């Protein structure tokens, strides 16, 4: 069973994603605090990470930078799911090693699950 780590401080978004991925037989681990994300990565060794950018404390960009420094990227693919719509944020996320960036206002959870399924078929 493939594991997905969701790093997002929005409980509603966590619940929506957890339900969508669980229905497709993914094991889902959620963390609401970006400071705990590295502990969860080490503990659960996810196959893919879905990461929010706007979080209190350490934001998603800082999480990406640390993952890059610790060589977690490119071992674990990362998809950014954010409310930040500026193209510069997407470019920065991709430059830091994210594989894809999606807007929270535009994404469909079922389509995201399909995108992840296709990505993980090659893994």
Backbone bond lengths (Angstrom), bond angles and torsions (degrees), N, CA, C in turn:
res aa  C-N    CA-C-N  psi(-1)  N-CA   C-N-CA  omega(-1)  CA-C   N-CA-C  phi
1 X - - - 1.448 - - 1.529 109.38 -
2 X 1.330 116.15 130.02 1.458 121.84 -179.87 1.528 109.84 -77.35
3 X 1.336 114.86 146.06 1.465 121.42 -178.50 1.525 110.44 -110.85
4 X 1.324 114.74 135.66 1.456 122.58 176.59 1.524 107.79 -118.12
5 X 1.334 116.58 130.79 1.463 121.55 173.88 1.522 107.38 -106.23
6 X 1.329 116.11 123.74 1.453 122.07 177.80 1.524 107.90 -107.02
7 X 1.331 115.81 120.32 1.461 121.72 179.16 1.525 106.94 -112.80
8 X 1.323 115.75 102.64 1.463 121.44 -174.69 1.524 108.41 -160.42
9 X 1.314 117.27 134.23 1.463 120.45 -179.71 1.522 112.80 -85.33
10 X 1.320 118.55 -1.70 1.460 123.27 -179.89 1.528 109.42 -92.67
11 X 1.342 116.29 106.56 1.463 121.20 -176.55 1.529 112.57 -60.07
12 X 1.320 117.61 -38.99 1.470 120.60 179.49 1.522 110.10 -61.69
13 X 1.315 116.92 -45.64 1.460 120.09 178.93 1.531 110.75 -64.09
14 X 1.316 116.61 -40.25 1.473 120.98 176.54 1.529 110.09 -57.14
15 X 1.327 116.61 -46.77 1.462 121.04 -177.93 1.527 111.92 -63.99
16 X 1.322 116.73 -43.15 1.468 120.96 179.52 1.518 110.38 -61.52
17 X 1.325 116.50 -48.18 1.463 120.45 -179.12 1.524 111.84 -66.79
18 X 1.316 116.41 -42.39 1.468 119.91 179.71 1.520 110.69 -59.53
19 X 1.312 117.08 -44.27 1.461 121.19 179.69 1.534 110.92 -64.00
20 X 1.330 116.93 -46.13 1.470 120.96 -178.44 1.530 111.51 -62.05
21 X 1.323 117.50 -44.37 1.465 120.20 -178.86 1.529 111.73 -74.11
22 X 1.318 117.80 -37.28 1.467 121.12 179.53 1.531 111.51 -63.32
23 X 1.319 116.71 -34.77 1.461 120.69 178.72 1.527 112.02 -65.50
24 X 1.305 116.73 -20.86 1.473 121.48 179.39 1.531 111.28 -105.06
25 X 1.317 116.62 23.09 1.462 123.40 175.22 1.529 114.71 64.39
26 X 1.311 116.26 35.12 1.458 120.88 170.69 1.524 107.63 -96.25
27 X 1.317 115.84 146.79 1.456 120.07 169.71 1.521 106.20 -88.20
28 X 1.321 116.56 125.43 1.459 121.10 -175.50 1.524 109.97 -113.38
29 X 1.312 115.08 130.19 1.459 122.25 174.26 1.523 105.53 -120.00
30 X 1.327 116.22 132.44 1.458 120.90 -178.98 1.515 110.04 -119.28
31 X 1.309 114.42 145.38 1.462 120.30 174.16 1.526 107.35 -137.54
32 X 1.328 115.87 131.13 1.460 122.07 -176.44 1.525 111.86 -94.60
33 X 1.302 117.09 -12.06 1.452 122.62 -175.73 1.527 107.91 -120.72
34 X 1.318 116.64 118.88 1.466 120.12 -176.96 1.527 112.43 -62.05
35 X 1.327 117.34 -24.40 1.469 120.08 177.69 1.527 111.60 -64.11
36 X 1.327 116.63 -28.47 1.467 120.97 -179.60 1.530 112.78 -87.57
37 X 1.321 116.87 -6.07 1.467 119.32 -173.95 1.527 113.13 -61.81
38 X 1.311 117.90 -37.60 1.467 119.82 -177.52 1.526 111.31 -70.78
39 X 1.326 115.84 -34.94 1.459 120.67 175.24 1.539 109.77 -63.41
40 X 1.331 116.56 -43.01 1.465 121.04 -179.94 1.523 111.39 -67.77
41 X 1.322 117.45 -36.53 1.464 120.64 177.34 1.520 109.82 -62.33
42 X 1.330 116.93 -47.12 1.461 121.12 179.95 1.524 111.57 -64.85
43 X 1.313 116.92 -39.99 1.459 121.96 -177.04 1.530 113.06 -72.16
44 X 1.332 116.95 -42.67 1.466 120.57 -171.75 1.525 115.01 -104.89
45 X 1.323 118.25 -15.38 1.455 123.03 -179.57 1.540 111.68 45.37
46 X 1.336 116.20 66.47 1.463 120.09 -176.39 1.531 112.63 -67.38
47 X 1.316 114.99 155.38 1.467 121.20 176.15 1.521 110.86 -84.10
48 X 1.349 116.75 -21.94 1.457 121.94 -179.28 1.521 108.31 -158.12
49 X 1.340 115.67 149.08 1.467 121.79 179.70 1.522 109.11 -121.39
50 X 1.324 115.65 134.93 1.460 121.68 170.49 1.524 105.69 -109.27
51 X 1.333 115.82 123.10 1.464 121.72 -169.48 1.518 111.65 -126.00
52 X 1.327 115.63 131.25 1.466 122.35 172.63 1.534 108.06 -87.00
53 X 1.310 116.61 154.02 1.468 120.60 177.10 1.528 111.34 -93.62
54 X 1.324 116.78 -47.54 1.472 121.14 -176.28 1.521 110.54 -82.21
55 X 1.323 115.66 97.72 1.461 121.57 177.72 1.522 108.52 -139.20
56 X 1.324 117.38 150.16 1.466 119.66 178.26 1.530 110.79 -69.87
57 X 1.304 115.47 154.98 1.466 119.31 179.73 1.527 109.82 77.75
58 X 1.294 115.95 -110.45 1.472 121.59 178.63 1.521 107.61 -91.05
59 X 1.342 117.16 120.91 1.461 119.39 179.88 1.531 110.79 -82.18
60 X 1.308 115.53 173.75 1.458 121.39 -177.36 1.522 113.82 -60.64
61 X 1.331 117.39 -34.18 1.465 119.71 177.47 1.529 110.63 -62.73
62 X 1.334 116.33 -42.26 1.465 119.90 178.97 1.531 110.61 -67.00
63 X 1.325 117.04 -36.23 1.464 120.36 175.76 1.526 109.59 -62.31
64 X 1.336 117.29 -46.40 1.465 121.16 177.83 1.528 111.58 -59.36
65 X 1.325 116.78 -44.90 1.467 120.62 -179.94 1.526 110.91 -60.09
66 X 1.316 116.95 -43.69 1.466 120.71 179.30 1.520 111.03 -66.80
67 X 1.323 117.40 -40.55 1.466 120.63 177.72 1.524 110.95 -61.44
68 X 1.327 115.68 -39.40 1.459 120.32 178.52 1.534 110.18 -65.67
69 X 1.338 116.63 -44.52 1.467 121.15 178.77 1.519 111.96 -62.17
70 X 1.341 117.14 -37.07 1.465 121.73 -178.69 1.526 112.51 -87.23
71 X 1.326 116.74 7.10 1.474 123.06 179.87 1.524 113.22 60.23
72 X 1.324 116.68 27.87 1.460 120.11 172.63 1.527 108.45 -73.16
73 X 1.337 115.61 -36.39 1.457 122.18 172.45 1.522 105.28 -88.59
74 X 1.298 123.21 130.41 1.463 130.23 9.48 1.532 114.83 -97.29
75 X 1.311 119.15 13.34 1.464 121.43 -177.87 1.523 112.05 -61.13
76 X 1.312 117.25 -36.64 1.461 122.13 179.62 1.531 107.64 -119.94
77 X 1.323 117.55 118.17 1.467 119.31 177.73 1.525 111.25 -66.55
78 X 1.339 115.25 145.40 1.461 121.58 -177.70 1.524 109.40 -127.23
79 X 1.328 114.90 130.70 1.461 121.68 174.07 1.523 107.32 -113.43
80 X 1.317 115.35 127.16 1.456 121.33 178.00 1.525 108.18 -86.67
81 X 1.332 116.18 132.08 1.458 122.75 174.48 1.519 105.88 -127.85
82 X 1.326 116.28 107.13 1.465 120.50 -169.39 1.519 112.81 -138.57
83 X 1.320 115.05 160.94 1.463 121.53 173.42 1.529 110.95 -89.88
84 X 1.327 117.21 -8.79 1.467 121.33 -179.64 1.529 109.48 -76.25
85 X 1.319 116.03 114.45 1.462 119.50 -174.40 1.524 114.52 -95.88
86 X 1.310 117.88 -6.22 1.467 119.90 -177.97 1.529 110.25 -67.92
87 X 1.319 115.52 134.19 1.460 120.98 -178.74 1.525 112.09 -59.13
88 X 1.325 117.08 -31.70 1.467 120.10 -179.72 1.532 110.87 -61.67
89 X 1.330 117.55 -33.61 1.465 120.66 177.62 1.527 111.30 -68.21
90 X 1.323 116.31 -37.90 1.462 120.57 177.01 1.531 109.53 -64.84
91 X 1.329 116.03 -46.42 1.468 120.14 179.98 1.525 111.46 -61.22
92 X 1.328 116.79 -42.05 1.458 120.88 179.31 1.526 110.17 -63.81
93 X 1.323 117.64 -42.95 1.465 121.92 179.00 1.522 111.08 -60.60
94 X 1.316 116.57 -45.63 1.467 120.91 179.91 1.529 110.78 -66.63
95 X 1.326 116.76 -38.70 1.467 120.42 178.67 1.524 111.61 -64.84
96 X 1.336 116.40 -29.82 1.466 120.71 179.22 1.531 112.73 -84.06
97 X 1.335 116.50 -3.85 1.461 118.92 173.76 1.509 116.94 117.58
98 X 1.325 118.20 -3.06 1.467 119.48 176.59 1.523 109.27 -65.34
99 X 1.321 115.99 147.15 1.463 120.11 179.84 1.520 112.92 -85.69
100 X 1.323 116.52 -28.84 1.455 120.01 -176.44 1.524 108.51 -156.32
101 X 1.324 115.76 157.55 1.464 122.02 178.21 1.519 108.71 -133.49
102 X 1.317 115.39 130.32 1.457 121.50 179.29 1.515 109.63 -128.22
103 X 1.327 115.40 146.95 1.461 120.86 175.82 1.515 109.75 -86.99
104 X 1.318 116.62 135.71 1.465 120.93 178.12 1.525 111.12 -60.34
105 X 1.313 116.86 -32.79 1.463 119.77 -177.91 1.523 112.93 -75.90
106 X 1.324 117.71 -16.95 1.464 120.96 -174.59 1.524 115.00 -112.05
107 X 1.313 118.95 -13.55 1.455 119.10 -171.57 1.527 112.09 -84.75
108 X 1.306 115.04 155.35 1.457 123.27 175.34 1.523 106.26 -114.23
109 X 1.331 119.03 122.90 1.469 120.53 -176.92 1.533 113.62 -54.45
110 X 1.328 117.27 -39.06 1.475 120.21 -179.82 1.525 110.96 -66.21
111 X 1.331 116.37 -39.63 1.467 119.96 177.14 1.526 111.18 -66.55
112 X 1.329 116.74 -36.58 1.460 120.30 177.17 1.531 110.53 -64.29
113 X 1.313 116.97 -42.42 1.472 120.86 177.40 1.528 109.83 -60.37
114 X 1.322 117.45 -43.21 1.472 120.65 178.45 1.524 111.36 -63.87
115 X 1.321 116.73 -41.66 1.469 121.18 178.62 1.533 109.87 -60.99
116 X 1.319 116.08 -44.57 1.464 120.89 179.61 1.531 110.28 -65.46
117 X 1.322 116.96 -42.36 1.467 121.10 179.39 1.526 110.33 -59.42
118 X 1.314 116.47 -45.18 1.472 119.73 178.34 1.524 111.10 -63.46
119 X 1.319 116.86 -41.57 1.470 120.91 179.83 1.514 111.93 -63.62
120 X 1.331 116.64 -40.00 1.461 120.13 -175.81 1.524 113.14 -82.63
121 X 1.320 118.82 -11.40 1.465 120.54 175.26 1.526 111.20 -62.03
122 X 1.319 115.64 -30.03 1.471 120.45 -179.42 1.512 112.86 -84.82
123 X 1.307 117.43 -1.79 1.465 120.41 -174.65 1.501 111.49 -98.63
